[in-house]
């Protein structure tokens, strides 16, 4: 019986010497069914996590390795299950995902990937990592979302027991500059004289409204390790968590935040503009039910099927609710007879809005194509509500949903681990 080789060797042969010189180039740290996890993969994952700042630097290295290895095992296991269920993600999906991340950081995709590379993270590994993440997220949504129900009573109970006005603060948006200053000392009190002078000059320029171009030129001359980013219309709830306590206290524009020191880094922030929503305005909410049939290739067979479902509903051979439960491929709404719930009409795409606006309460749309799927919608009801009330209840819904989702996902992972061959090597 062949033994599984735990270490991959490169054999270097000399012409005049038949003795084998062996060099370890990688090491298998775990096996998940028929997939291996290499030490290099674990190291790349660790660099990504450190770059993201998801773990505190105080976490012991060996403990962090165990946590990350367990996450990689879950990723590999889930990815195999996704492929078995024919969930496929192509390179264009990966590139779009990376472009979105770059746009959120106000940089181009090429610049973003260059930054990844400068942090000694293999670009091909990063793209494979993103591909697995997208694939696994699709899998989790298909498997878990259908198990979760959030009732109106749960939302109202939580609404009564919290200061819901604080939720609205999270939807204030900001335009701001962020200057990232890395240094070796852990406290700004220990910054050397040169760094102090450099930082004081940066603060002076920020407070006196120097243009971004001038600040960038100054940084390029004196310290190229310093990075400056410009962000626009970023909601408080989407900010880096270390910024939220500082931004929460600010209610004026052109304001420079006191230097923020975290680990070995300093952040200088200037808030240029604050966008406050008009939460008292009335908005149109719609309650619709939807039957969704996927058809990315626009095949005649699927179109005929959708037309047949539509005719059966119109001829009272089957109710819309029964048809949704039987045919709809929306894993969430199909369990509720296709009912999506109450949402502001503007959250839907243009195709849906056009169809909704044609309908009276109780009417059903003709089949229409949108986002690689055929859809039938029924307008259940409409109402006008204050935008702030919609935001509060939507936020509470998402909070409860995410909490339930995490619990169900944890159980799903444990159940599938029992069905998976997993071997971890020291």
C-alpha positions in Angstrom: 0.0 0.0 0.0 1.4 3.4 -1.0 2.0 5.8 1.8 0.8 9.3 1.5 3.8 11.6 1.1 3.5 14.4 3.6 6.3 16.4 2.2 6.8 17.4 -1.5 10.5 17.2 -2.6 12.4 18.7 -5.4 15.2 16.4 -6.4 18.4 18.0 -7.7 20.8 15.7 -9.5 24.4 16.6 -10.3 26.0 15.1 -13.5 28.9 13.8 -11.5 27.1 12.8 -8.4 24.2 10.3 -8.2 23.5 11.1 -4.6 20.0 12.8 -4.2 20.0 16.3 -2.7 16.5 17.0 -1.4 14.9 20.3 -0.6 11.5 20.7 1.0 9.4 23.1 -1.1 6.0 22.6 0.5 4.2 20.6 3.1 0.7 19.0 3.3 -1.0 20.2 6.5 -4.4 18.7 6.0 -6.5 16.5 3.6 -10.2 17.1 3.0 -11.6 14.2 1.0 -9.5 14.2 -2.1 -8.2 17.8 -1.7 -5.0 18.7 0.1 -4.2 21.9 2.0 -0.5 22.9 1.7 1.5 25.0 4.2 2.0 27.6 1.5 -1.8 28.0 1.2 -2.1 28.4 4.9 0.6 31.0 4.9 -1.1 32.9 2.0 -4.4 32.8 3.9 -2.7 34.1 7.0 -1.2 37.1 5.1 -4.7 37.9 3.8 -6.2 37.8 7.3 -3.4 40.0 8.6 -3.9 42.4 5.7 -7.6 42.5 6.5 -7.0 43.0 10.2 -9.6 40.4 11.2 -7.5 39.1 14.1 -5.7 41.1 16.7 -1.9 40.8 16.6 -2.0 39.6 20.2 -3.4 36.3 19.1 -0.8 33.6 19.5 0.7 32.4 16.2 0.0 28.7 16.8 -3.5 29.4 17.9 -4.1 31.6 14.9 -2.8 28.8 12.6 -5.3 26.4 14.0 -8.2 28.8 13.6 -7.2 29.5 10.0 -6.6 25.9 9.2 -10.1 25.0 10.4 -11.5 27.8 8.2 -9.6 26.4 5.2 -10.9 22.9 5.9 -14.5 24.3 6.0 -13.9 26.2 2.8 -12.5 23.2 1.0 -15.4 20.9 2.2 -18.0 23.5 1.2 -16.4 24.0 -2.2 -16.5 20.3 -2.9 -20.2 20.2 -1.9 -20.9 23.2 -4.1 -19.3 21.6 -7.2 -21.3 18.4 -6.6 -24.4 20.5 -6.7 -23.2 22.1 -10.0 -22.6 25.5 -8.5 -20.1 27.1 -10.9 -18.4 30.5 -10.8 -16.4 31.8 -13.8 -13.4 34.1 -14.0 -15.6 37.1 -15.0 -17.5 36.7 -11.7 -14.2 36.8 -9.8 -13.0 39.9 -11.7 -16.3 41.7 -11.0 -16.0 40.9 -7.3 -12.4 42.2 -7.2 -13.4 45.3 -9.1 -16.1 46.0 -6.6 -13.6 45.7 -3.7 -11.3 48.1 -5.5 -14.1 50.6 -6.2 -15.0 50.5 -2.5 -11.4 51.5 -1.8 -11.5 54.2 -4.5 -8.7 52.6 -6.5 -8.5 50.7 -9.8 -8.5 46.9 -9.9 -4.9 46.9 -11.1 -3.7 49.1 -8.2 -5.6 46.9 -5.8 -4.0 43.7 -7.1 -0.6 45.4 -7.0 -1.2 46.1 -3.3 -2.1 42.5 -2.7 1.1 41.4 -4.5 3.2 43.9 -2.5 2.0 42.1 0.6 3.6 38.9 -0.7 0.3 37.3 -1.5 0.2 35.2 -4.6 -2.3 36.7 -7.1 -3.4 33.4 -8.5 -4.0 32.1 -4.9 -6.0 35.3 -4.1 -8.2 34.8 -7.2 -8.8 31.1 -6.4 -9.6 32.2 -2.8 -12.2 34.7 -4.1 -13.6 32.1 -6.4 -14.1 29.6 -3.6 -15.7 32.4 -1.4 -18.2 33.4 -4.1 -19.1 29.7 -4.8 -19.5 28.9 -1.1 -21.6 31.9 -0.5 -24.0 30.8 -3.3 -24.1 27.3 -1.7 -24.8 28.7 1.8 -27.6 30.9 0.5 -29.2 27.9 -1.3 -28.9 25.6 1.7 -29.5 27.9 4.6 -31.8 30.8 3.6 -34.8 28.4 3.0 -34.5 27.3 6.7 -34.9 30.8 8.1 -38.1 32.7 8.9 -38.2 36.1 10.5 -41.7 37.0 11.8 -43.3 40.5 12.1 -43.7 39.8 15.9 -39.9 39.2 16.3 -39.2 42.5 14.5 -41.8 44.5 16.6 -40.6 43.0 19.9 -37.0 44.0 19.1 -38.2 47.4 17.9 -39.9 48.1 21.3 -36.8 47.1 23.3 -34.1 49.2 21.6 -33.4 52.8 20.9 -34.3 52.5 17.3 -33.2 56.1 16.5 -29.6 55.0 17.0 -30.1 52.8 13.9 -30.7 55.9 11.8 -27.3 57.3 12.8 -25.7 54.2 11.1 -27.1 55.4 7.7 -25.3 58.8 7.8 -22.8 58.9 5.0 -19.4 60.6 4.8 -16.8 61.8 2.3 -13.4 61.7 3.8 -9.6 61.3 3.4 -7.8 58.6 5.2 -4.0 58.8 5.6 -2.4 55.6 6.8 1.0 56.1 8.5 2.9 52.9 9.5 5.6 53.0 12.1 7.4 50.6 14.4 6.5 52.0 17.8 3.2 51.0 19.4 2.3 54.5 20.8 2.4 57.9 19.2 4.3 59.0 22.3 7.3 57.0 21.0 7.3 58.4 17.5 10.7 59.8 16.6 11.3 63.5 15.9 11.3 63.1 12.1 8.0 61.2 12.2 6.4 63.8 14.5 7.4 66.6 12.2 6.0 64.7 9.2 2.7 64.0 10.9 2.4 67.6 12.2 2.9 68.8 8.6 0.2 66.4 7.4 -2.2 67.6 10.1 -1.5 71.2 9.2 -2.3 70.6 5.5 -5.5 68.7 6.4 -6.7 71.4 8.8 -5.9 74.2 6.3 -7.8 72.5 3.4 -4.8 71.8 1.2 -5.8 69.9 -2.0 -5.4 66.1 -2.2 -2.9 66.4 -5.0 -0.6 68.6 -2.9 -0.8 66.3 0.1 0.0 63.3 -2.2 3.1 65.1 -3.6 4.3 65.9 0.0 3.8 62.2 0.9 5.7 61.0 -2.2 8.7 63.2 -1.4 9.0 62.5 2.3 7.6 59.1 3.0 6.4 56.7 0.3 5.3 54.1 2.8 2.4 56.4 3.8 -0.9 55.7 1.9 -3.7 58.1 1.3 -7.2 57.1 0.3 -10.3 59.1 -0.6 -13.7 57.7 0.2 -17.1 59.1 -0.9 -20.6 58.4 0.5 -19.6 55.7 2.9 -22.3 54.9 5.5 -21.3 54.8 9.2 -22.4 51.2 9.4 -19.9 50.3 6.6 -16.9 52.0 8.2 -13.9 50.3 9.7 -15.1 49.5 13.3 -12.2 51.5 14.8 -13.5 54.7 13.2 -17.2 54.5 14.3 -16.7 56.0 17.8 -14.9 58.9 16.3 -17.3 59.6 13.5 -20.3 59.3 15.8 -19.2 62.4 17.7 -18.7 64.6 14.6 -21.5 66.8 13.2 -19.5 69.3 11.1 -17.7 69.1 7.8 -14.1 69.9 7.0 -13.2 68.4 10.4 -9.9 66.7 11.1 -10.2 63.8 13.6 -7.5 63.4 16.3 -4.8 60.9 15.2 -6.0 57.3 15.7 -3.3 54.8 16.7 -4.0 51.1 16.4 -1.2 48.5 16.9 1.8 49.8 14.8 -0.2 52.2 12.7 -1.6 55.7 12.8 -4.6 56.9 10.8 -5.2 60.6 10.0 -8.8 61.3 9.0 -10.4 64.4 7.5 -14.2 64.4 7.1 -15.0 66.6 4.0 -18.8 66.1 3.8 -21.6 64.6 5.8 -24.7 63.3 4.0 -27.8 63.1 6.3 -30.8 61.3 5.0 -34.3 62.8 5.2 -35.9 60.1 7.3 -39.2 61.8 7.7 -40.1 61.7 4.0 -42.8 59.3 2.7 -41.8 56.5 0.5 -43.8 53.9 -1.5 -43.5 50.3 -0.1 -44.8 47.4 -2.1 -45.6 43.8 -1.1 -45.1 41.4 -4.0 -45.0 37.7 -4.6 -42.6 36.3 -7.2 -42.1 33.1 -9.2 -38.5 32.9 -10.5 -37.3 30.4 -13.1 -33.6 30.6 -14.0 -32.8 30.6 -17.7 -29.3 32.1 -18.4 -29.3 30.8 -22.0 -32.8 31.9 -22.9 -34.0 28.5 -24.0 -37.4 27.9 -25.7 -38.1 25.0 -23.4 -37.9 27.1 -20.2 -39.9 30.0 -21.8 -42.7 27.6 -22.7 -42.7 26.3 -19.2 -43.1 29.8 -17.8 -45.9 30.6 -20.2 -47.7 27.4 -19.2 -47.4 28.3 -15.5 -48.8 31.8 -16.3 -51.8 30.4 -18.2 -52.6 27.9 -15.5 -52.6 30.7 -12.9 -54.8 32.9 -15.1 -57.2 30.0 -15.8 -57.4 29.2 -12.0 -55.9 25.7 -12.5 -53.4 26.6 -9.7 -53.1 29.5 -7.3 -50.1 31.9 -7.5 -49.0 30.7 -4.1 -49.1 27.0 -5.0 -47.3 27.6 -8.3 -44.5 29.5 -6.4 -44.1 26.6 -4.0 -44.0 24.1 -6.8 -42.0 25.9 -9.5 -40.1 28.9 -8.1 -36.3 28.6 -7.8 -36.1 31.4 -5.3 -35.1 29.4 -2.2 -36.4 32.0 0.2 -39.7 33.3 -1.1 -40.9 29.9 -2.6 -41.4 28.5 0.9 -43.8 31.5 1.6 -45.8 31.0 -1.6 -43.5 33.4 -3.4 -44.1 36.3 -1.0 -41.1 38.6 -0.8 -42.5 40.9 1.9 -42.6 44.7 2.2 -39.8 46.7 0.5 -39.4 50.2 -0.9 -40.1 49.9 -4.7 -36.7 51.6 -5.5 -34.7 48.6 -4.2 -35.9 46.6 -7.2 -34.2 46.8 -10.6 -35.7 48.7 -13.5 -37.4 45.6 -15.0 -39.2 44.9 -11.8 -40.2 48.5 -11.2 -41.6 48.8 -14.7 -43.8 45.6 -14.2 -44.9 46.6 -10.6 -46.0 50.0 -11.9 -48.3 48.4 -14.5 -50.2 46.4 -11.8 -53.1 47.0 -9.6 -53.4 45.3 -6.2 -54.1 41.6 -6.8 -53.0 41.6 -10.5 -50.3 39.3 -11.9 -47.7 40.4 -14.5 -47.0 38.6 -17.7 -43.7 36.7 -17.7 -40.7 39.0 -18.1 -37.0 38.4 -18.3 -34.6 40.0 -15.8 -31.1 39.1 -14.5 -30.9 35.7 -16.3 -34.3 34.6 -15.0 -38.0 34.6 -16.0 -40.3 36.2 -13.5 -44.0 36.3 -12.7 -45.0 38.8 -10.0 -48.2 39.5 -8.1 -48.8 42.8 -6.5 -50.2 42.0 -3.0 -50.4 45.5 -1.6 -48.9 49.0 -1.4 -48.5 51.6 1.3 -46.7 54.9 2.1 -44.4 54.9 5.1 -41.8 57.2 6.6 -38.4 56.3 5.2 -36.9 56.2 8.7 -39.4 53.6 9.9 -38.6 51.4 6.8 -34.9 51.7 7.5 -35.3 50.8 11.2 -37.4 47.7 10.6 -35.2 46.6 7.7 -32.1 46.8 9.8 -33.8 44.9 12.7 -34.9 42.2 10.2 -31.4 41.8 8.8 -30.0 41.6 12.3 -32.3 38.8 13.3 -31.9 37.1 10.0 -28.1 37.2 10.1 -28.1 35.8 13.7 -30.4 32.9 12.7 -28.3 32.4 9.5 -25.1 32.1 11.5 -26.6 29.5 13.9 -28.0 27.4 11.0 -24.8 27.6 9.1 -22.8 26.5 12.1 -25.0 23.4 12.4 -24.9 22.7 8.6 -21.1 22.8 8.8 -20.9 20.4 11.8 -23.4 18.0 10.1 -21.3 17.9 6.9 -18.0 17.6 8.7 -19.3 14.2 10.0 -19.8 13.1 6.4 -16.3 14.3 5.3 -12.9 12.7 5.5 -10.7 15.2 7.3 -7.1 14.5 8.2 -4.9 17.1 9.9 -1.1 16.6 10.1 1.2 18.2 12.7 
